Amino acid sequence: MLSRKIYICLFIMLYFINSGCAAVVVGAGVGTGVAWYKGKLEETVSASVPHVHRAVKAGLRDLNITITEDRHDNLTAEVRGELASGKNVSIDAKSVDSSTTKLTIRVGTFGDKDLSLRIRDAIKKHL
């Protein structure tokens, strides 16, 4: 009976890995962390939305990314920017609770993981 459950779990994990949902499977038991899914980089950070918003703006300035739109309140923030290449940058912050925020970064139409990670690193320097 136990071996049957193990085979079922392995089958489900292989299904998700082969369908491109590996980040979801890996992050499912972790609770917080970084995930790359459908062209977006998502990370839960230990900071309030206003603090994350300030860090986003500072990180984009550090990378010389032009901010084209900036909307925020105490629960959400949306910052849009443009790279010199013309690619759009979209960064959203959404409150999970008073000291935790879900940060989502997308570069371009289909996403660029490497640039998203560089932007994330620049933002985290200010958190």
PyMOL CGO cylinders between C-alpha atoms (Angstrom):
from pymol import cmd
from pymol.cgo import CYLINDER

trace = [
    CYLINDER, 0.00, 0.00, 0.00, 2.79, 2.42, 0.91, 0.3, 1, 1, 1, 1, 1, 1,
    CYLINDER, 2.79, 2.42, 0.91, 4.71, 1.75, -2.29, 0.3, 1, 1, 1, 1, 1, 1,
    CYLINDER, 4.71, 1.75, -2.29, 1.57, 2.52, -4.33, 0.3, 1, 1, 1, 1, 1, 1,
    CYLINDER, 1.57, 2.52, -4.33, 1.30, 5.95, -2.68, 0.3, 1, 1, 1, 1, 1, 1,
    CYLINDER, 1.30, 5.95, -2.68, 4.96, 6.62, -3.40, 0.3, 1, 1, 1, 1, 1, 1,
    CYLINDER, 4.96, 6.62, -3.40, 4.46, 5.75, -7.08, 0.3, 1, 1, 1, 1, 1, 1,
    CYLINDER, 4.46, 5.75, -7.08, 1.43, 8.02, -7.28, 0.3, 1, 1, 1, 1, 1, 1,
    CYLINDER, 1.43, 8.02, -7.28, 3.35, 10.93, -5.72, 0.3, 1, 1, 1, 1, 1, 1,
    CYLINDER, 3.35, 10.93, -5.72, 6.29, 10.38, -8.07, 0.3, 1, 1, 1, 1, 1, 1,
    CYLINDER, 6.29, 10.38, -8.07, 3.96, 10.26, -11.07, 0.3, 1, 1, 1, 1, 1, 1,
    CYLINDER, 3.96, 10.26, -11.07, 2.31, 13.54, -10.05, 0.3, 1, 1, 1, 1, 1, 1,
    CYLINDER, 2.31, 13.54, -10.05, 5.69, 15.23, -9.53, 0.3, 1, 1, 1, 1, 1, 1,
    CYLINDER, 5.69, 15.23, -9.53, 6.95, 14.01, -12.91, 0.3, 1, 1, 1, 1, 1, 1,
    CYLINDER, 6.95, 14.01, -12.91, 3.77, 15.27, -14.56, 0.3, 1, 1, 1, 1, 1, 1,
    CYLINDER, 3.77, 15.27, -14.56, 4.29, 18.79, -13.17, 0.3, 1, 1, 1, 1, 1, 1,
    CYLINDER, 4.29, 18.79, -13.17, 8.00, 18.84, -13.97, 0.3, 1, 1, 1, 1, 1, 1,
    CYLINDER, 8.00, 18.84, -13.97, 7.37, 17.76, -17.56, 0.3, 1, 1, 1, 1, 1, 1,
    CYLINDER, 7.37, 17.76, -17.56, 4.55, 20.27, -18.01, 0.3, 1, 1, 1, 1, 1, 1,
    CYLINDER, 4.55, 20.27, -18.01, 6.76, 23.23, -17.03, 0.3, 1, 1, 1, 1, 1, 1,
    CYLINDER, 6.76, 23.23, -17.03, 5.39, 23.63, -13.52, 0.3, 1, 1, 1, 1, 1, 1,
    CYLINDER, 5.39, 23.63, -13.52, 8.55, 22.63, -11.68, 0.3, 1, 1, 1, 1, 1, 1,
    CYLINDER, 8.55, 22.63, -11.68, 8.71, 25.92, -9.80, 0.3, 1, 1, 1, 1, 1, 1,
    CYLINDER, 8.71, 25.92, -9.80, 5.24, 25.32, -8.43, 0.3, 1, 1, 1, 1, 1, 1,
    CYLINDER, 5.24, 25.32, -8.43, 6.10, 21.80, -7.26, 0.3, 1, 1, 1, 1, 1, 1,
    CYLINDER, 6.10, 21.80, -7.26, 9.43, 22.85, -5.73, 0.3, 1, 1, 1, 1, 1, 1,
    CYLINDER, 9.43, 22.85, -5.73, 7.97, 25.88, -3.98, 0.3, 1, 1, 1, 1, 1, 1,
    CYLINDER, 7.97, 25.88, -3.98, 4.79, 24.18, -2.81, 0.3, 1, 1, 1, 1, 1, 1,
    CYLINDER, 4.79, 24.18, -2.81, 6.24, 22.87, 0.43, 0.3, 1, 1, 1, 1, 1, 1,
    CYLINDER, 6.24, 22.87, 0.43, 8.55, 25.78, 1.09, 0.3, 1, 1, 1, 1, 1, 1,
    CYLINDER, 8.55, 25.78, 1.09, 6.04, 28.56, 1.83, 0.3, 1, 1, 1, 1, 1, 1,
    CYLINDER, 6.04, 28.56, 1.83, 8.24, 31.44, 0.69, 0.3, 1, 1, 1, 1, 1, 1,
    CYLINDER, 8.24, 31.44, 0.69, 10.94, 31.77, -1.91, 0.3, 1, 1, 1, 1, 1, 1,
    CYLINDER, 10.94, 31.77, -1.91, 11.48, 32.54, -5.56, 0.3, 1, 1, 1, 1, 1, 1,
    CYLINDER, 11.48, 32.54, -5.56, 9.46, 31.07, -8.39, 0.3, 1, 1, 1, 1, 1, 1,
    CYLINDER, 9.46, 31.07, -8.39, 9.66, 31.54, -12.16, 0.3, 1, 1, 1, 1, 1, 1,
    CYLINDER, 9.66, 31.54, -12.16, 6.24, 30.90, -13.68, 0.3, 1, 1, 1, 1, 1, 1,
    CYLINDER, 6.24, 30.90, -13.68, 4.75, 31.92, -17.03, 0.3, 1, 1, 1, 1, 1, 1,
    CYLINDER, 4.75, 31.92, -17.03, 7.35, 34.61, -17.65, 0.3, 1, 1, 1, 1, 1, 1,
    CYLINDER, 7.35, 34.61, -17.65, 7.11, 36.15, -14.18, 0.3, 1, 1, 1, 1, 1, 1,
    CYLINDER, 7.11, 36.15, -14.18, 9.52, 36.06, -11.28, 0.3, 1, 1, 1, 1, 1, 1,
    CYLINDER, 9.52, 36.06, -11.28, 7.67, 35.89, -7.97, 0.3, 1, 1, 1, 1, 1, 1,
    CYLINDER, 7.67, 35.89, -7.97, 9.13, 36.17, -4.50, 0.3, 1, 1, 1, 1, 1, 1,
    CYLINDER, 9.13, 36.17, -4.50, 7.70, 36.73, -1.06, 0.3, 1, 1, 1, 1, 1, 1,
    CYLINDER, 7.70, 36.73, -1.06, 9.78, 39.20, 0.94, 0.3, 1, 1, 1, 1, 1, 1,
    CYLINDER, 9.78, 39.20, 0.94, 9.74, 40.15, 4.61, 0.3, 1, 1, 1, 1, 1, 1,
    CYLINDER, 9.74, 40.15, 4.61, 8.89, 43.82, 4.27, 0.3, 1, 1, 1, 1, 1, 1,
    CYLINDER, 8.89, 43.82, 4.27, 5.79, 46.01, 4.05, 0.3, 1, 1, 1, 1, 1, 1,
    CYLINDER, 5.79, 46.01, 4.05, 4.48, 47.24, 0.70, 0.3, 1, 1, 1, 1, 1, 1,
    CYLINDER, 4.48, 47.24, 0.70, 5.63, 50.86, 1.31, 0.3, 1, 1, 1, 1, 1, 1,
    CYLINDER, 5.63, 50.86, 1.31, 9.14, 49.63, 2.11, 0.3, 1, 1, 1, 1, 1, 1,
    CYLINDER, 9.14, 49.63, 2.11, 9.18, 47.36, -0.97, 0.3, 1, 1, 1, 1, 1, 1,
    CYLINDER, 9.18, 47.36, -0.97, 7.87, 50.23, -3.12, 0.3, 1, 1, 1, 1, 1, 1,
    CYLINDER, 7.87, 50.23, -3.12, 10.75, 52.48, -2.06, 0.3, 1, 1, 1, 1, 1, 1,
    CYLINDER, 10.75, 52.48, -2.06, 13.22, 49.62, -2.71, 0.3, 1, 1, 1, 1, 1, 1,
    CYLINDER, 13.22, 49.62, -2.71, 11.74, 49.02, -6.18, 0.3, 1, 1, 1, 1, 1, 1,
    CYLINDER, 11.74, 49.02, -6.18, 12.19, 52.66, -7.16, 0.3, 1, 1, 1, 1, 1, 1,
    CYLINDER, 12.19, 52.66, -7.16, 15.74, 52.75, -5.78, 0.3, 1, 1, 1, 1, 1, 1,
    CYLINDER, 15.74, 52.75, -5.78, 16.67, 49.48, -7.51, 0.3, 1, 1, 1, 1, 1, 1,
    CYLINDER, 16.67, 49.48, -7.51, 15.35, 50.69, -10.86, 0.3, 1, 1, 1, 1, 1, 1,
    CYLINDER, 15.35, 50.69, -10.86, 17.30, 53.95, -10.44, 0.3, 1, 1, 1, 1, 1, 1,
    CYLINDER, 17.30, 53.95, -10.44, 20.46, 51.93, -9.70, 0.3, 1, 1, 1, 1, 1, 1,
    CYLINDER, 20.46, 51.93, -9.70, 19.99, 50.09, -13.00, 0.3, 1, 1, 1, 1, 1, 1,
    CYLINDER, 19.99, 50.09, -13.00, 19.10, 53.28, -14.93, 0.3, 1, 1, 1, 1, 1, 1,
    CYLINDER, 19.10, 53.28, -14.93, 15.68, 51.90, -15.83, 0.3, 1, 1, 1, 1, 1, 1,
    CYLINDER, 15.68, 51.90, -15.83, 13.24, 54.69, -16.67, 0.3, 1, 1, 1, 1, 1, 1,
    CYLINDER, 13.24, 54.69, -16.67, 10.12, 54.65, -14.49, 0.3, 1, 1, 1, 1, 1, 1,
    CYLINDER, 10.12, 54.65, -14.49, 7.10, 55.32, -16.71, 0.3, 1, 1, 1, 1, 1, 1,
    CYLINDER, 7.10, 55.32, -16.71, 4.28, 54.67, -14.22, 0.3, 1, 1, 1, 1, 1, 1,
    CYLINDER, 4.28, 54.67, -14.22, 4.12, 54.56, -10.43, 0.3, 1, 1, 1, 1, 1, 1,
    CYLINDER, 4.12, 54.56, -10.43, 0.95, 53.82, -8.47, 0.3, 1, 1, 1, 1, 1, 1,
    CYLINDER, 0.95, 53.82, -8.47, 0.91, 52.72, -4.84, 0.3, 1, 1, 1, 1, 1, 1,
    CYLINDER, 0.91, 52.72, -4.84, -0.91, 52.65, -1.53, 0.3, 1, 1, 1, 1, 1, 1,
    CYLINDER, -0.91, 52.65, -1.53, -0.26, 50.75, 1.70, 0.3, 1, 1, 1, 1, 1, 1,
    CYLINDER, -0.26, 50.75, 1.70, -1.53, 47.43, 0.30, 0.3, 1, 1, 1, 1, 1, 1,
    CYLINDER, -1.53, 47.43, 0.30, -0.38, 47.38, -3.34, 0.3, 1, 1, 1, 1, 1, 1,
    CYLINDER, -0.38, 47.38, -3.34, 2.16, 48.98, -5.63, 0.3, 1, 1, 1, 1, 1, 1,
    CYLINDER, 2.16, 48.98, -5.63, 2.53, 48.94, -9.41, 0.3, 1, 1, 1, 1, 1, 1,
    CYLINDER, 2.53, 48.94, -9.41, 5.68, 50.30, -10.99, 0.3, 1, 1, 1, 1, 1, 1,
    CYLINDER, 5.68, 50.30, -10.99, 6.25, 50.23, -14.75, 0.3, 1, 1, 1, 1, 1, 1,
    CYLINDER, 6.25, 50.23, -14.75, 9.48, 51.02, -16.47, 0.3, 1, 1, 1, 1, 1, 1,
    CYLINDER, 9.48, 51.02, -16.47, 11.31, 50.80, -19.76, 0.3, 1, 1, 1, 1, 1, 1,
    CYLINDER, 11.31, 50.80, -19.76, 14.78, 49.52, -20.57, 0.3, 1, 1, 1, 1, 1, 1,
    CYLINDER, 14.78, 49.52, -20.57, 17.01, 51.33, -23.04, 0.3, 1, 1, 1, 1, 1, 1,
    CYLINDER, 17.01, 51.33, -23.04, 16.26, 48.48, -25.46, 0.3, 1, 1, 1, 1, 1, 1,
    CYLINDER, 16.26, 48.48, -25.46, 12.57, 49.40, -25.33, 0.3, 1, 1, 1, 1, 1, 1,
    CYLINDER, 12.57, 49.40, -25.33, 11.51, 46.33, -23.33, 0.3, 1, 1, 1, 1, 1, 1,
    CYLINDER, 11.51, 46.33, -23.33, 8.86, 47.04, -20.72, 0.3, 1, 1, 1, 1, 1, 1,
    CYLINDER, 8.86, 47.04, -20.72, 9.41, 46.23, -17.05, 0.3, 1, 1, 1, 1, 1, 1,
    CYLINDER, 9.41, 46.23, -17.05, 6.44, 45.51, -14.80, 0.3, 1, 1, 1, 1, 1, 1,
    CYLINDER, 6.44, 45.51, -14.80, 6.81, 45.21, -11.03, 0.3, 1, 1, 1, 1, 1, 1,
    CYLINDER, 6.81, 45.21, -11.03, 3.88, 44.57, -8.70, 0.3, 1, 1, 1, 1, 1, 1,
    CYLINDER, 3.88, 44.57, -8.70, 3.87, 44.34, -4.93, 0.3, 1, 1, 1, 1, 1, 1,
    CYLINDER, 3.87, 44.34, -4.93, 0.90, 42.97, -3.01, 0.3, 1, 1, 1, 1, 1, 1,
    CYLINDER, 0.90, 42.97, -3.01, 0.53, 42.80, 0.75, 0.3, 1, 1, 1, 1, 1, 1,
    CYLINDER, 0.53, 42.80, 0.75, 0.34, 39.31, 2.25, 0.3, 1, 1, 1, 1, 1, 1,
    CYLINDER, 0.34, 39.31, 2.25, 0.22, 40.73, 5.79, 0.3, 1, 1, 1, 1, 1, 1,
    CYLINDER, 0.22, 40.73, 5.79, 1.58, 43.81, 7.56, 0.3, 1, 1, 1, 1, 1, 1,
    CYLINDER, 1.58, 43.81, 7.56, 5.21, 42.71, 7.22, 0.3, 1, 1, 1, 1, 1, 1,
    CYLINDER, 5.21, 42.71, 7.22, 5.19, 40.41, 4.18, 0.3, 1, 1, 1, 1, 1, 1,
    CYLINDER, 5.19, 40.41, 4.18, 4.82, 41.31, 0.49, 0.3, 1, 1, 1, 1, 1, 1,
    CYLINDER, 4.82, 41.31, 0.49, 4.53, 39.27, -2.70, 0.3, 1, 1, 1, 1, 1, 1,
    CYLINDER, 4.53, 39.27, -2.70, 6.81, 40.81, -5.34, 0.3, 1, 1, 1, 1, 1, 1,
    CYLINDER, 6.81, 40.81, -5.34, 6.21, 40.02, -9.03, 0.3, 1, 1, 1, 1, 1, 1,
    CYLINDER, 6.21, 40.02, -9.03, 8.62, 41.08, -11.80, 0.3, 1, 1, 1, 1, 1, 1,
    CYLINDER, 8.62, 41.08, -11.80, 8.13, 40.69, -15.56, 0.3, 1, 1, 1, 1, 1, 1,
    CYLINDER, 8.13, 40.69, -15.56, 10.45, 41.95, -18.29, 0.3, 1, 1, 1, 1, 1, 1,
    CYLINDER, 10.45, 41.95, -18.29, 9.11, 42.14, -21.84, 0.3, 1, 1, 1, 1, 1, 1,
    CYLINDER, 9.11, 42.14, -21.84, 6.06, 40.39, -23.23, 0.3, 1, 1, 1, 1, 1, 1,
    CYLINDER, 6.06, 40.39, -23.23, 7.16, 36.82, -22.59, 0.3, 1, 1, 1, 1, 1, 1,
    CYLINDER, 7.16, 36.82, -22.59, 9.47, 37.42, -19.63, 0.3, 1, 1, 1, 1, 1, 1,
    CYLINDER, 9.47, 37.42, -19.63, 13.25, 37.44, -19.29, 0.3, 1, 1, 1, 1, 1, 1,
    CYLINDER, 13.25, 37.44, -19.29, 14.42, 35.40, -16.32, 0.3, 1, 1, 1, 1, 1, 1,
    CYLINDER, 14.42, 35.40, -16.32, 18.00, 36.72, -16.23, 0.3, 1, 1, 1, 1, 1, 1,
    CYLINDER, 18.00, 36.72, -16.23, 16.96, 40.39, -16.34, 0.3, 1, 1, 1, 1, 1, 1,
    CYLINDER, 16.96, 40.39, -16.34, 14.18, 39.74, -13.82, 0.3, 1, 1, 1, 1, 1, 1,
    CYLINDER, 14.18, 39.74, -13.82, 16.72, 38.23, -11.41, 0.3, 1, 1, 1, 1, 1, 1,
    CYLINDER, 16.72, 38.23, -11.41, 19.07, 41.23, -11.86, 0.3, 1, 1, 1, 1, 1, 1,
    CYLINDER, 19.07, 41.23, -11.86, 16.20, 43.62, -11.12, 0.3, 1, 1, 1, 1, 1, 1,
    CYLINDER, 16.20, 43.62, -11.12, 15.20, 41.55, -8.10, 0.3, 1, 1, 1, 1, 1, 1,
    CYLINDER, 15.20, 41.55, -8.10, 18.77, 41.65, -6.79, 0.3, 1, 1, 1, 1, 1, 1,
    CYLINDER, 18.77, 41.65, -6.79, 18.90, 45.45, -7.22, 0.3, 1, 1, 1, 1, 1, 1,
    CYLINDER, 18.90, 45.45, -7.22, 15.62, 45.80, -5.31, 0.3, 1, 1, 1, 1, 1, 1,
    CYLINDER, 15.62, 45.80, -5.31, 16.76, 43.50, -2.49, 0.3, 1, 1, 1, 1, 1, 1,
    CYLINDER, 16.76, 43.50, -2.49, 19.85, 45.66, -1.91, 0.3, 1, 1, 1, 1, 1, 1,
    CYLINDER, 19.85, 45.66, -1.91, 17.47, 48.32, -0.59, 0.3, 1, 1, 1, 1, 1, 1,
    CYLINDER, 17.47, 48.32, -0.59, 15.39, 46.06, 1.65, 0.3, 1, 1, 1, 1, 1, 1,
]
cmd.load_cgo(trace, "trace")
